[in-house]
Amino acid sequence: MTNRPNQTPPLFARKVFEWWSKKADTEDLLGDIDEYFQYNLEEKGKLKAQIIYFKQVISLSFSYALLKRKRSASFSGYYSTNSIAMIKNYFKIALRNFSKHKLFTSINILGLALGMSICLLALSMFVSIYKFDEFHTKKDRIYQVNTHIETTSDRTLFASTFNSVGEYMAEKYPFIEQVVKIKEGFRPEIKHRGNLLNFSGYYADPAFFEVFTFPLISGDPVNALSKPFSVVITKSVAETLYKNENPIGKVLETNYGSFNVTGVIDDLKQTHFYFEVLTSYQTYEQINPSLRLSNDWVNYRNNYVYLLLKPDTKEQALRESLAQVATRASEFNPEQTITLQSNPLPEMTPQWIISNGLGVGWDLPTMLIFMAVGFLILLPAVFNYTNLSIARALKRAKEIGIRKVVGAEKNQIKTQFIVETIILCLLALIGSIFIFSLIRKEFLNMIMGAASLDISLTVPLIIVFILFALFIGGLSGLFPALYFSRLNPIDTLKGEIKNRSGSISGMRKGLFVFQFFLSLFFIIGVGAIAKQYTYVFSYNHGFDSDNVLAVPFQNIDKQVVLNEFAAHPNVKSITTSSNLPGLRLPIIVEVTPNEKDTLSVNQVFIGEDFIENLHMNLVWGESANDIQSTQNEEPVLVNEQFMRSVAVFEGERDSLLFTLSDGTRCRIAGILEDFNFEPLNELINPLVFRYSLEESNYALLTINSTDIKKTIDDLDLIWTDIDQKANFEATFLDDEIEDAYSFLVNQIQIFGFLSVLAITISCLGLLGMVSYTTENRTKEIAIRKIMGASNKSLYYTLTKDFLKMIMISALIAIPCSYVFYDMILLTMLLQYGQGLGILEVFLSITFLFLIGFSAIYWQTSKVAHANPAGNLRYE
Amino acid sequence: MKGYLGEFEELVLLTIANLGKDAYGLALLRDINERANRNLSIGAMHSTLTRLEEKGYITSYLGEPTKERGGRRKRYFELTSTAIEGLNDMKSLRDELWANTKVKLSL
């Protein structure tokens, strides 16, 4: 074979290889494959040699040898050896920049601090919930038994378990030290000084205080729950009931019977339990003697079992025993697949999804939604930073150019910007923690059950905050870092940036529109809820609540009180009722209109003149003041809804007659126009008014007086004359009704707060953007002015971009918020509300526009009024 | 001892010792392919060499520009004292095992 030295290997493969290896030193590698090619050319011919050459290139491309060389080539020596000095330098530059651009720094710190404060709240709640139940000394050995039930149609995990599981396991498995059964649903109505107070709590086994670490302030932990009808109350309940008295040994009169107070514990903090009163499990058994709980393998709701295992018990043993119990439970429920699981106490909160959980139920989805809302407020602040950093690119670009010329690499520029942002975020964090501690208390009051959360500033919490600030710093610094590191040094030194710094790029437009969209969304929300609030008070409930004083009078001679009060000159008229109109109605009775079907209706007992005093309208008949109840028929009043519901059972007989579940036969004497006896978020239900002074709880006095306070004092005196033991309390019906709508006030506060944050942040951003873009166009404006542009046309050129963007955001926000508020939120809050009106939307938008325009005007007028000659010499 | 010496690594080290002053990538590859009847690629060869260098068994230096490679230089490899020690350890371990066999190993 002849020697052909001029044969070259495939050029294409070599080019690919050279491109692939980038800066790596591949001289010897290329030499080796070339030489191998020559050798193969002689031995095996051209085609084979070329194929082998390709193969070798591929094998080298993915070999460790090349990888290592590439890696070492990409590190420059002085970057890796001198990083501490560089970081120091970044710090210095960052601080200098902050102090040089005060507007930029303050806008961003303020915005980020406001935005982060909500996130800090969410985070602190997160941290607090994760630390639930960690104070129990035996927490590592306590497990809750959960039940997983699978039927053909669905599968659900319940926190509760079968009634019998507790006792069954306690008997059968020796490794269990203690079993605590807890039943949810102890809701005593305590009669206290003439008032009814409602509390909620659990029925619990005597071992409760042995297994869980809830130290008793007073009382004996071992025997506190050992007897039926004994009750342990929390400190705040003790203070409401027995101020400055020792509650131990006191008797509570409730709708369940009399209870002995056997202990007082501190208010619950940092635990998944949520109760005010705790009674013994035996109480439940005594109240419901017909239930055979220890043999009940069917009902699993509201019944919780906690196991305390003996020390050093293997998880395996527990798992096996639960499997056995589950098999037994399956025998009773053949159509369900039942599995039992154990859940260690510290891991019980928060949970992803569990049904029938005990306590407030801090589940992860709700927390994540809250976190998302916080993030939604924070995002505009992050966008501000991104937008403003790039808007002032013209100023920073020269610095970056020189850095690059001197030898800074892309990575270094990136690190510089990220470090700068992180420092800014840490500064904002300080402000944010300040805001956080200001709003913390207010905020917790707004959330139901949040009183048991402990969100004081602790070291772990602060560490979480700092990590969060670092994360936000990285996030907001990312885009500016990428942008600046890509700048071409030659262009920047010439003073031109190819990114049209005069106008606003597409992405920044998008961010800007999003900010204003959010602000509008929240602002419309405030308007919508505020409208409902005023609507509720101007709304005619169907009765007159002006100047009506409500006096609860359960424990006093009612007839005497009525007579004495009526004698007072300022009391125009007086009546009684069992429930205050405008508030929720708890009493429901069954009504039989035709001796066959039953119907649930609300029942209210009223006194004479109730209809007249509250100016209610009758559609038919008359108020039954003068009709005496005969022996077999009681005269009652009903509302129109009642008649409609009864009409379904079309009675051929007397349609005005019906029977109550207790056997009382009633004759309808009058029909009232439908009115909202309950708050507007409740549907109008069928309603029966019965006349009874005995059952009435409130005296309703219509007052006609110029000196209200004196009248009330007089009434108090009259009251004390009649009976000194009972307390006199008087409230105006209007105030009571207003209290019933306090949930709306809560919503307004939350939305108001969020919208103030969102608006402030977006307006800060707007201010910054306008000031930087006008600054960048200073020369242009000066030339326009010299050429004869009027002030008006200058304003137009400067503001039209922003105008357009605010318009776009309004166009997106209006339909979105309409759908959200009108269809979802408001119907959830108030069923008889008015929905979202055009006026609120219009007002909200005008409000935002006004704020936006004043920000724009403030900045543009500076440039427009400046002397153009001076501006041309600018820079 | 630094790291553990694999069978192939031992083979490469011994081949470097065999080639002496002429131990560069391709020469090693061809020598091993012929002697041990393997079909190695250049990539695998160089990866092993890089690893050996990391472990401190060999050092490398660039030679003079060569005409047959279009003026490119060859990278030559040399054994370090660690490698010599390691090879000796390996050999004495083998010798010991061969000497103590209870089964007849010779063919």
Chai-1 contact restraints between the chains, C-beta under 6 A:
chainA,res_idxA,chainB,res_idxB,connection_type,confidence,min_distance_angstrom,max_distance_angstrom,comment,restraint_id
A,E27,B,R72,contact,1.0,0.0,6.0,A-B,restraint_1
A,E27,B,R73,contact,1.0,0.0,6.0,A-B,restraint_2
A,D28,B,R75,contact,1.0,0.0,6.0,A-B,restraint_3
A,G31,B,R69,contact,1.0,0.0,6.0,A-B,restraint_4
A,G31,B,R72,contact,1.0,0.0,6.0,A-B,restraint_5
A,D32,B,G25,contact,1.0,0.0,6.0,A-B,restraint_6
A,D32,B,L26,contact,1.0,0.0,6.0,A-B,restraint_7
A,D32,B,I42,contact,1.0,0.0,6.0,A-B,restraint_8
A,I33,B,I42,contact,1.0,0.0,6.0,A-B,restraint_9
A,D34,B,R69,contact,1.0,0.0,6.0,A-B,restraint_10
A,E35,B,L26,contact,1.0,0.0,6.0,A-B,restraint_11
A,E35,B,R69,contact,1.0,0.0,6.0,A-B,restraint_12
A,Y36,B,L26,contact,1.0,0.0,6.0,A-B,restraint_13
A,Q56,B,S41,contact,1.0,0.0,6.0,A-B,restraint_14
A,Q56,B,I42,contact,1.0,0.0,6.0,A-B,restraint_15
A,S59,B,S41,contact,1.0,0.0,6.0,A-B,restraint_16
A,S59,B,G43,contact,1.0,0.0,6.0,A-B,restraint_17
A,L60,B,I42,contact,1.0,0.0,6.0,A-B,restraint_18
A,L60,B,G43,contact,1.0,0.0,6.0,A-B,restraint_19
A,S63,B,G43,contact,1.0,0.0,6.0,A-B,restraint_20
A,S63,B,H46,contact,1.0,0.0,6.0,A-B,restraint_21
A,S63,B,S47,contact,1.0,0.0,6.0,A-B,restraint_22
A,Y64,B,S47,contact,1.0,0.0,6.0,A-B,restraint_23
A,Y64,B,T50,contact,1.0,0.0,6.0,A-B,restraint_24
A,A65,B,H46,contact,1.0,0.0,6.0,A-B,restraint_25
A,A65,B,S47,contact,1.0,0.0,6.0,A-B,restraint_26
A,A65,B,T50,contact,1.0,0.0,6.0,A-B,restraint_27
A,K68,B,T50,contact,1.0,0.0,6.0,A-B,restraint_28
